[in-house]
């Protein structure tokens, strides 16, 4: 029979023993993070290359605000005014130039270039409703649902670990 004083100590001793056996998870592996967005709301001033509306300019600024504490290595956008204007506030707030990429380049080629150039760090990519899902899919090796032409608030973040494994997250921007 165990004396009462030891019965009271048993739970505490068990906790101490379990804590001593606890292993700590290793820090997260280094890798790359790619943040992909479609350009913000476009105006109707030019059917081929419209600028952003005031609502779109405000969304571009909110994007920059949301990435303020993210250490960005680069900002990419296609040559169109709407993508350049969406990327500009973020690039300016990080003292980066906007790197222009070809909207017609196959997503797999562009994704391979991004993965090769940026094995670690974070990169913003501003594209179009018909390019962002394909680029995200090529980066993560996973299916990404189509983006309707009326959708401006989806952010797709692809985290690629040093071992090449990828995880995709979707969120909505206000």
Z-matrix of the N, CA and C atoms (Angstrom, degrees):
N
C 1 1.444
C 2 1.523 1 109.40
N 3 1.364 2 116.36 1 135.31
C 4 1.463 3 122.61 2 -179.08
C 5 1.519 4 108.82 3 -89.17
N 6 1.350 5 117.36 4 129.04
C 7 1.467 6 119.65 5 178.12
C 8 1.527 7 110.09 6 -60.75
N 9 1.341 8 116.71 7 150.48
C 10 1.459 9 123.31 8 -178.31
C 11 1.526 10 112.85 9 -55.86
N 12 1.337 11 116.97 10 -39.19
C 13 1.468 12 118.40 11 -177.57
C 14 1.542 13 110.83 12 -61.77
N 15 1.349 14 118.37 13 -31.78
C 16 1.463 15 120.69 14 178.24
C 17 1.523 16 111.44 15 -77.97
N 18 1.350 17 117.20 16 -30.35
C 19 1.460 18 120.29 17 176.79
C 20 1.514 19 110.83 18 -64.05
N 21 1.320 20 117.13 19 -34.58
C 22 1.456 21 121.04 20 179.12
C 23 1.534 22 111.10 21 -72.88
N 24 1.312 23 116.67 22 -30.38
C 25 1.459 24 120.36 23 -179.77
C 26 1.528 25 112.81 24 -83.26
N 27 1.304 26 117.86 25 -20.42
C 28 1.460 27 121.78 26 -174.74
C 29 1.532 28 112.70 27 -55.09
N 30 1.357 29 120.80 28 -48.18
C 31 1.471 30 119.56 29 179.41
C 32 1.531 31 112.26 30 -61.51
N 33 1.324 32 117.35 31 -39.64
C 34 1.461 33 120.47 32 -179.94
C 35 1.523 34 110.35 33 -65.88
N 36 1.331 35 116.85 34 -42.65
C 37 1.454 36 120.28 35 179.46
C 38 1.533 37 111.26 36 -65.14
N 39 1.332 38 116.63 37 -36.87
C 40 1.451 39 120.60 38 177.28
C 41 1.523 40 110.80 39 -63.25
N 42 1.326 41 117.30 40 -43.41
C 43 1.474 42 121.49 41 178.73
C 44 1.524 43 111.00 42 -62.48
N 45 1.309 44 117.20 43 -42.35
C 46 1.462 45 121.04 44 178.94
C 47 1.527 46 110.07 45 -63.66
N 48 1.311 47 116.29 46 -43.48
C 49 1.465 48 120.50 47 179.95
C 50 1.529 49 110.90 48 -63.64
N 51 1.327 50 117.69 49 -42.65
C 52 1.463 51 120.74 50 179.65
C 53 1.520 52 111.13 51 -67.44
N 54 1.324 53 117.28 52 -38.53
C 55 1.460 54 120.63 53 178.78
C 56 1.522 55 110.57 54 -64.13
N 57 1.310 56 116.94 55 -37.53
C 58 1.463 57 120.69 56 179.09
C 59 1.526 58 111.17 57 -66.18
N 60 1.317 59 117.72 58 -28.55
C 61 1.458 60 121.66 59 -179.44
C 62 1.521 61 112.80 60 -86.43
N 63 1.329 62 117.67 61 -11.14
C 64 1.459 63 121.91 62 -175.97
C 65 1.527 64 110.22 63 -62.60
N 66 1.323 65 115.22 64 133.19
C 67 1.457 66 119.53 65 174.91
C 68 1.520 67 108.07 66 -104.36
N 69 1.287 68 114.99 67 149.13
C 70 1.459 69 119.52 68 179.82
C 71 1.518 70 108.89 69 -96.34
N 72 1.319 71 115.28 70 138.33
C 73 1.457 72 119.86 71 177.61
C 74 1.519 73 108.65 72 -68.78
N 75 1.315 74 117.22 73 143.80
C 76 1.456 75 118.95 74 178.00
C 77 1.522 76 109.74 75 -67.48
N 78 1.319 77 117.53 76 156.80
C 79 1.464 78 118.46 77 177.54
C 80 1.518 79 109.57 78 -61.92
N 81 1.331 80 116.86 79 155.67
C 82 1.457 81 118.54 80 -179.06
C 83 1.528 82 110.86 81 -58.54
N 84 1.312 83 115.15 82 144.40
C 85 1.464 84 120.31 83 179.67
C 86 1.525 85 109.27 84 -68.36
N 87 1.329 86 116.65 85 144.33
C 88 1.458 87 118.44 86 177.16
C 89 1.517 88 109.57 87 -65.38
N 90 1.285 89 115.67 88 159.47
C 91 1.452 90 120.25 89 179.55
C 92 1.506 91 110.60 90 178.00
N 93 1.300 92 115.85 91 -165.72
C 94 1.458 93 122.46 92 -176.50
C 95 1.518 94 110.28 93 -114.61
N 96 1.318 95 114.81 94 151.43
C 97 1.457 96 121.87 95 174.69
C 98 1.522 97 107.62 96 -128.06
N 99 1.320 98 115.99 97 126.57
C 100 1.457 99 121.75 98 178.04
C 101 1.521 100 108.31 99 -115.79
N 102 1.331 101 115.85 100 122.48
C 103 1.458 102 122.49 101 178.69
C 104 1.523 103 106.34 102 -104.41
N 105 1.335 104 115.97 103 118.86
C 106 1.463 105 120.56 104 -177.09
C 107 1.520 106 110.46 105 -116.63
N 108 1.325 107 115.26 106 131.62
C 109 1.458 108 121.08 107 177.27
C 110 1.522 109 109.07 108 -136.92
N 111 1.303 110 113.86 109 155.39
C 112 1.455 111 119.84 110 170.21
C 113 1.526 112 106.01 111 -83.99
N 114 1.314 113 116.47 112 153.27
C 115 1.466 114 119.19 113 175.17
C 116 1.520 115 110.01 114 -54.81
N 117 1.312 116 115.89 115 157.77
C 118 1.465 117 121.40 116 -179.91
C 119 1.538 118 109.82 117 -76.33
N 120 1.323 119 115.34 118 -179.49
C 121 1.465 120 121.94 119 -174.38
C 122 1.532 121 111.47 120 -54.62
N 123 1.331 122 114.70 121 130.23
C 124 1.459 123 120.60 122 -176.38
C 125 1.529 124 111.36 123 -100.98
N 126 1.326 125 113.62 124 150.54
C 127 1.465 126 121.36 125 178.96
C 128 1.528 127 109.72 126 -82.60
N 129 1.289 128 115.42 127 -178.79
C 130 1.467 129 121.10 128 177.07
C 131 1.525 130 110.50 129 -113.31
N 132 1.329 131 117.00 130 21.62
C 133 1.464 132 121.70 131 -175.37
C 134 1.526 133 113.63 132 -72.31
N 135 1.310 134 117.89 133 -23.01
C 136 1.466 135 121.96 134 -178.43
C 137 1.521 136 106.94 135 -151.48
N 138 1.325 137 117.75 136 114.88
C 139 1.471 138 119.19 137 -176.46
C 140 1.529 139 113.58 138 -62.97
N 141 1.318 140 118.90 139 -24.89
C 142 1.463 141 121.40 140 -178.06
C 143 1.524 142 113.17 141 -92.30
N 144 1.343 143 116.93 142 -33.84
C 145 1.460 144 120.26 143 -175.82
C 146 1.526 145 110.45 144 -148.21
N 147 1.332 146 116.71 145 68.73
C 148 1.469 147 118.94 146 -176.86
C 149 1.528 148 112.87 147 -71.55
N 150 1.315 149 113.93 148 154.03
C 151 1.465 150 121.83 149 172.99
C 152 1.522 151 108.22 150 -82.95
N 153 1.320 152 116.57 151 -178.69
C 154 1.464 153 120.63 152 174.47
C 155 1.518 154 110.22 153 -85.56
N 156 1.313 155 115.37 154 150.78
C 157 1.462 156 121.32 155 171.39
C 158 1.526 157 108.76 156 -76.56
N 159 1.319 158 118.86 157 169.29
C 160 1.464 159 119.64 158 173.13
C 161 1.533 160 112.43 159 -56.82
N 162 1.327 161 117.15 160 -37.32
C 163 1.466 162 120.75 161 176.16
C 164 1.524 163 109.60 162 -63.99
N 165 1.314 164 117.17 163 -40.47
C 166 1.457 165 121.72 164 177.99
C 167 1.526 166 112.00 165 -65.66
N 168 1.330 167 116.89 166 -40.11
C 169 1.473 168 120.08 167 177.45
C 170 1.530 169 110.09 168 -63.31
N 171 1.321 170 116.45 169 -39.60
C 172 1.472 171 120.08 170 178.13
C 173 1.536 172 110.14 171 -65.44
N 174 1.336 173 117.23 172 -39.51
C 175 1.469 174 120.23 173 177.99
C 176 1.528 175 109.87 174 -64.56
N 177 1.332 176 118.01 175 -40.75
C 178 1.466 177 121.23 176 178.62
C 179 1.534 178 110.43 177 -61.33
N 180 1.313 179 116.56 178 -38.39
C 181 1.470 180 119.66 179 177.88
C 182 1.527 181 110.81 180 -68.66
N 183 1.331 182 117.34 181 -39.02
C 184 1.473 183 119.87 182 177.26
C 185 1.529 184 111.18 183 -64.13
N 186 1.325 185 116.65 184 -35.42
C 187 1.461 186 120.32 185 175.62
C 188 1.525 187 109.30 186 -61.59
N 189 1.325 188 116.45 187 -46.86
C 190 1.471 189 120.39 188 178.37
C 191 1.522 190 110.61 189 -59.95
N 192 1.325 191 116.44 190 -42.43
C 193 1.473 192 120.40 191 179.15
C 194 1.527 193 110.85 192 -62.97
N 195 1.330 194 116.88 193 -38.96
C 196 1.465 195 119.92 194 -177.95
C 197 1.528 196 111.62 195 -70.06
N 198 1.327 197 117.22 196 -22.99
C 199 1.468 198 121.18 197 -179.08
C 200 1.529 199 112.26 198 -103.74
N 201 1.313 200 116.50 199 8.90
C 202 1.465 201 121.43 200 -176.73
C 203 1.519 202 112.56 201 -54.66
N 204 1.321 203 117.94 202 -41.78
C 205 1.459 204 121.84 203 -176.80
C 206 1.535 205 113.19 204 -92.50
N 207 1.317 206 116.91 205 6.24
C 208 1.457 207 121.45 206 177.39
C 209 1.520 208 108.45 207 -93.80
N 210 1.303 209 116.10 208 130.02
C 211 1.464 210 120.56 209 177.69
C 212 1.530 211 107.75 210 -81.33
N 213 1.314 212 116.59 211 103.72
C 214 1.461 213 120.77 212 -177.50
C 215 1.520 214 111.02 213 -92.13
N 216 1.317 215 115.62 214 139.24
C 217 1.464 216 122.37 215 174.97
C 218 1.517 217 111.15 216 -90.26
N 219 1.339 218 116.47 217 -29.58
C 220 1.460 219 120.43 218 -176.60
C 221 1.521 220 110.31 219 -162.11
N 222 1.339 221 114.22 220 159.50
C 223 1.461 222 122.63 221 173.59
C 224 1.521 223 106.63 222 -130.95
N 225 1.328 224 116.52 223 125.54
C 226 1.458 225 122.67 224 -179.94
C 227 1.525 226 109.71 225 -116.36
N 228 1.338 227 115.68 226 145.02
C 229 1.468 228 121.98 227 173.90
C 230 1.518 229 108.17 228 -154.08
N 231 1.315 230 116.36 229 154.43
C 232 1.459 231 119.87 230 175.51
C 233 1.525 232 108.51 231 -71.47
N 234 1.312 233 117.37 232 175.34
C 235 1.464 234 122.11 233 -174.41
C 236 1.526 235 113.50 234 -77.67
N 237 1.303 236 118.38 235 -4.61
C 238 1.465 237 120.84 236 -177.42
C 239 1.533 238 111.43 237 -74.64
N 240 1.345 239 115.23 238 148.19
C 241 1.472 240 119.68 239 -178.62
C 242 1.521 241 112.03 240 -56.50
N 243 1.327 242 117.81 241 -42.09
C 244 1.459 243 120.64 242 -175.39
C 245 1.528 244 112.14 243 -64.41
N 246 1.332 245 118.22 244 -36.16
C 247 1.465 246 119.62 245 178.38
C 248 1.524 247 110.39 246 -77.14
N 249 1.315 248 117.08 247 -40.30
C 250 1.462 249 120.88 248 178.28
C 251 1.536 250 110.42 249 -61.68
N 252 1.334 251 116.57 250 -42.46
C 253 1.468 252 120.35 251 179.67
C 254 1.523 253 111.65 252 -69.78
N 255 1.320 254 118.37 253 -29.96
C 256 1.461 255 121.23 254 176.95
C 257 1.526 256 109.82 255 -71.01
N 258 1.322 257 117.20 256 -39.67
C 259 1.466 258 121.99 257 -177.44
C 260 1.525 259 113.02 258 -77.89
N 261 1.317 260 118.06 259 -28.53
C 262 1.467 261 122.30 260 -170.51
C 263 1.534 262 114.67 261 -55.57
N 264 1.331 263 120.96 262 -49.11
C 265 1.469 264 118.70 263 -178.38
C 266 1.535 265 113.18 264 -60.46
N 267 1.321 266 117.03 265 -38.10
C 268 1.472 267 120.24 266 178.55
C 269 1.521 268 110.04 267 -67.92
N 270 1.324 269 117.14 268 -45.97
C 271 1.462 270 120.33 269 179.49
C 272 1.527 271 110.66 270 -60.44
N 273 1.321 272 116.88 271 -45.01
C 274 1.469 273 120.72 272 -179.64
C 275 1.519 274 111.31 273 -62.11
N 276 1.317 275 117.40 274 -41.58
C 277 1.466 276 119.79 275 -177.66
C 278 1.529 277 112.38 276 -69.55
N 279 1.335 278 117.33 277 -16.12
C 280 1.472 279 121.80 278 178.01
C 281 1.533 280 111.79 279 -109.46
N 282 1.326 281 116.88 280 8.46
C 283 1.469 282 121.67 281 -177.71
C 284 1.524 283 111.94 282 54.80
N 285 1.319 284 115.78 283 43.52
C 286 1.463 285 121.72 284 178.56
C 287 1.528 286 109.71 285 -118.76
N 288 1.302 287 116.45 286 152.57
C 289 1.459 288 121.38 287 170.25
C 290 1.523 289 107.64 288 -85.78
N 291 1.318 290 116.28 289 153.27
C 292 1.460 291 120.29 290 174.01
C 293 1.529 292 106.89 291 -84.46
N 294 1.318 293 116.31 292 122.87
C 295 1.461 294 121.89 293 177.15
C 296 1.521 295 107.60 294 -88.65
N 297 1.327 296 116.17 295 124.99
C 298 1.458 297 120.78 296 -178.71
C 299 1.522 298 110.05 297 -86.81
N 300 1.324 299 115.57 298 134.59
C 301 1.465 300 121.06 299 174.65
C 302 1.519 301 108.88 300 -124.21
N 303 1.313 302 116.30 301 158.49
C 304 1.458 303 123.11 302 -176.24
C 305 1.525 304 110.22 303 -79.93
N 306 1.316 305 116.13 304 118.58
C 307 1.467 306 121.02 305 179.95
C 308 1.527 307 111.90 306 -62.47
N 309 1.327 308 117.28 307 -21.80
C 310 1.463 309 120.53 308 -178.26
C 311 1.527 310 113.00 309 -92.59
N 312 1.327 311 117.04 310 -4.18
C 313 1.469 312 120.44 311 177.47
C 314 1.531 313 108.58 312 -64.90
N 315 1.311 314 117.98 313 136.41
C 316 1.469 315 118.98 314 178.55
C 317 1.533 316 110.71 315 -56.01
N 318 1.312 317 115.61 316 137.84
C 319 1.472 318 121.47 317 -177.34
C 320 1.516 319 111.44 318 -56.55
N 321 1.320 320 116.91 319 -38.85
C 322 1.470 321 119.58 320 -178.48
C 323 1.524 322 111.30 321 -63.96
N 324 1.331 323 117.77 322 -38.70
C 325 1.470 324 121.21 323 178.23
C 326 1.527 325 111.13 324 -67.72
N 327 1.327 326 116.06 325 -44.80
C 328 1.459 327 119.89 326 -179.32
C 329 1.530 328 110.50 327 -65.09
N 330 1.311 329 117.08 328 -42.64
C 331 1.471 330 120.83 329 178.78
C 332 1.525 331 110.73 330 -62.66
N 333 1.326 332 117.27 331 -41.07
C 334 1.471 333 120.56 332 178.33
C 335 1.521 334 110.49 333 -63.49
N 336 1.317 335 117.06 334 -40.08
C 337 1.462 336 121.27 335 177.29
C 338 1.527 337 110.63 336 -62.19
N 339 1.331 338 116.86 337 -45.90
C 340 1.466 339 120.90 338 179.36
C 341 1.527 340 111.11 339 -61.63
N 342 1.312 341 116.33 340 -46.00
C 343 1.475 342 120.10 341 -179.34
C 344 1.523 343 111.11 342 -63.16
N 345 1.331 344 116.55 343 -37.15
C 346 1.464 345 120.32 344 -179.73
C 347 1.526 346 110.80 345 -71.73
N 348 1.328 347 117.95 346 -43.89
C 349 1.467 348 121.54 347 -177.67
C 350 1.523 349 113.30 348 -72.88
N 351 1.312 350 116.53 349 -30.99
C 352 1.466 351 120.62 350 -173.74
C 353 1.523 352 110.76 351 -127.24
N 354 1.325 353 117.91 352 74.92
C 355 1.461 354 120.13 353 177.88
C 356 1.523 355 112.18 354 -71.25
N 357 1.333 356 116.05 355 -14.30
C 358 1.464 357 121.02 356 173.31
C 359 1.525 358 107.82 357 -148.59
N 360 1.312 359 116.02 358 169.43
C 361 1.455 360 120.52 359 -176.53
C 362 1.518 361 111.40 360 93.38
N 363 1.324 362 114.82 361 -175.54
C 364 1.467 363 121.14 362 -178.33
C 365 1.520 364 110.30 363 -124.14
N 366 1.322 365 115.55 364 143.41
C 367 1.457 366 122.44 365 -177.52
C 368 1.530 367 108.57 366 -135.79
N 369 1.333 368 116.23 367 134.75
C 370 1.461 369 121.81 368 172.56
C 371 1.519 370 107.91 369 -96.70
N 372 1.336 371 116.45 370 133.41
C 373 1.460 372 122.50 371 175.85
C 374 1.524 373 107.65 372 -125.03
N 375 1.336 374 116.14 373 122.30
C 376 1.465 375 121.50 374 178.12
C 377 1.524 376 107.73 375 -109.44
N 378 1.314 377 115.38 376 123.02
C 379 1.461 378 120.42 377 -177.96
C 380 1.513 379 111.78 378 -134.32
N 381 1.311 380 115.10 379 -143.31
C 382 1.463 381 123.05 380 -173.39
C 383 1.527 382 109.93 381 -129.22
N 384 1.326 383 115.57 382 166.83
C 385 1.465 384 119.66 383 -178.21
C 386 1.527 385 111.38 384 -60.66
N 387 1.330 386 116.85 385 -28.53
C 388 1.472 387 119.72 386 -178.82
C 389 1.525 388 113.10 387 -96.33
N 390 1.355 389 118.72 388 4.73
C 391 1.466 390 120.35 389 178.26
C 392 1.526 391 113.01 390 -122.18
N 393 1.321 392 118.32 391 -36.18
C 394 1.470 393 121.23 392 -175.37
C 395 1.530 394 112.44 393 -58.37
N 396 1.335 395 119.84 394 -48.60
C 397 1.477 396 118.10 395 179.59
C 398 1.528 397 113.36 396 -59.44
N 399 1.337 398 117.31 397 -38.85
C 400 1.469 399 120.02 398 -179.55
C 401 1.526 400 111.42 399 -68.76
N 402 1.329 401 117.23 400 -39.15
C 403 1.466 402 120.08 401 178.27
C 404 1.530 403 109.66 402 -65.27
N 405 1.331 404 116.11 403 -45.15
C 406 1.473 405 119.94 404 178.42
C 407 1.520 406 110.87 405 -59.84
N 408 1.318 407 116.47 406 -43.72
C 409 1.458 408 120.74 407 -179.99
C 410 1.531 409 111.04 408 -63.03
N 411 1.325 410 116.67 409 -41.04
C 412 1.467 411 120.29 410 178.99
C 413 1.526 412 111.17 411 -67.72
N 414 1.332 413 117.87 412 -34.18
C 415 1.464 414 120.68 413 178.58
C 416 1.526 415 111.97 414 -69.41
N 417 1.329 416 116.02 415 -43.28
C 418 1.466 417 118.65 416 -173.84
C 419 1.521 418 113.34 417 -95.65
N 420 1.325 419 117.91 418 -14.75
C 421 1.457 420 119.76 419 -176.37
C 422 1.514 421 111.67 420 68.10
N 423 1.328 422 115.55 421 33.46
C 424 1.465 423 120.85 422 -178.12
C 425 1.528 424 109.00 423 -136.86
N 426 1.321 425 117.10 424 159.29
C 427 1.466 426 118.91 425 178.72
C 428 1.534 427 110.89 426 -71.95
N 429 1.315 428 115.77 427 143.10
C 430 1.464 429 122.24 428 177.12
C 431 1.520 430 107.08 429 -131.18
N 432 1.329 431 115.83 430 129.40
C 433 1.456 432 119.46 431 -177.32
C 434 1.524 433 110.99 432 -67.24
N 435 1.328 434 115.42 433 150.68
C 436 1.459 435 122.38 434 179.38
C 437 1.526 436 110.20 435 -60.02
N 438 1.309 437 114.68 436 158.20
C 439 1.470 438 121.15 437 -179.85
C 440 1.527 439 107.38 438 -115.98
N 441 1.328 440 117.52 439 117.98
C 442 1.462 441 118.49 440 178.70
C 443 1.535 442 110.99 441 -66.70
N 444 1.309 443 115.22 442 156.29
C 445 1.464 444 121.05 443 -178.43
C 446 1.532 445 112.45 444 -64.17
N 447 1.314 446 117.22 445 -15.88
C 448 1.464 447 121.06 446 -178.92
C 449 1.529 448 112.86 447 -94.12
N 450 1.317 449 117.75 448 0.65
C 451 1.467 450 121.84 449 -175.14
C 452 1.530 451 110.68 450 -97.71
N 453 1.330 452 115.93 451 122.70
C 454 1.461 453 121.30 452 -178.84
C 455 1.525 454 113.12 453 -123.53
N 456 1.311 455 118.51 454 -5.36
C 457 1.467 456 119.98 455 -168.78
C 458 1.529 457 114.89 456 -107.71
N 459 1.320 458 119.29 457 4.25
C 460 1.464 459 120.41 458 -178.19
C 461 1.541 460 110.86 459 -84.62
N 462 1.303 461 115.09 460 133.04
C 463 1.456 462 121.88 461 172.09
C 464 1.517 463 107.06 462 -116.05
N 465 1.323 464 116.35 463 130.40
C 466 1.463 465 121.78 464 177.00
C 467 1.521 466 106.34 465 -114.48
N 468 1.323 467 115.63 466 123.95
C 469 1.456 468 120.69 467 179.12
C 470 1.524 469 107.83 468 -116.17
N 471 1.319 470 115.30 469 126.53
C 472 1.460 471 121.20 470 179.03
C 473 1.525 472 107.87 471 -115.40
N 474 1.319 473 115.72 472 118.87
C 475 1.465 474 122.54 473 176.48
C 476 1.523 475 107.55 474 -100.70
N 477 1.323 476 116.27 475 125.47
C 478 1.461 477 120.94 476 179.06
C 479 1.522 478 107.75 477 -118.07
N 480 1.308 479 116.44 478 116.00
C 481 1.463 480 122.07 479 -179.78
C 482 1.524 481 110.03 480 -73.53
N 483 1.315 482 115.64 481 164.58
C 484 1.462 483 121.19 482 -179.80
C 485 1.532 484 111.73 483 -58.68
N 486 1.327 485 116.99 484 -27.60
C 487 1.474 486 119.62 485 179.42
C 488 1.531 487 112.57 486 -82.72
N 489 1.343 488 116.88 487 1.47
C 490 1.464 489 121.42 488 177.83
C 491 1.511 490 114.91 489 92.82
N 492 1.321 491 117.55 490 -9.30
C 493 1.468 492 119.24 491 178.39
C 494 1.528 493 109.09 492 -70.22
N 495 1.307 494 115.74 493 146.74
C 496 1.461 495 120.36 494 -175.27
C 497 1.516 496 111.31 495 -129.45
N 498 1.329 497 114.06 496 147.09
C 499 1.463 498 122.17 497 175.79
C 500 1.522 499 106.93 498 -131.90
N 501 1.320 500 116.02 499 133.94
C 502 1.455 501 120.90 500 179.21
C 503 1.528 502 110.11 501 -110.51
N 504 1.327 503 115.52 502 139.34
C 505 1.467 504 122.23 503 174.80
C 506 1.517 505 108.29 504 -124.85
N 507 1.319 506 115.31 505 144.15
C 508 1.465 507 121.19 506 174.66
C 509 1.516 508 108.34 507 -116.88
N 510 1.315 509 116.09 508 141.88
C 511 1.456 510 120.09 509 175.56
C 512 1.518 511 108.06 510 -146.96
N 513 1.305 512 114.32 511 171.83
C 514 1.472 513 120.53 512 178.14
C 515 1.513 514 108.76 513 -117.46
N 516 1.298 515 114.81 514 139.16
C 517 1.455 516 121.32 515 177.87
C 518 1.532 517 107.92 516 -96.08
N 519 1.281 518 115.93 517 141.24
C 520 1.488 519 119.12 518 177.47
C 521 1.492 520 111.30 519 -65.54
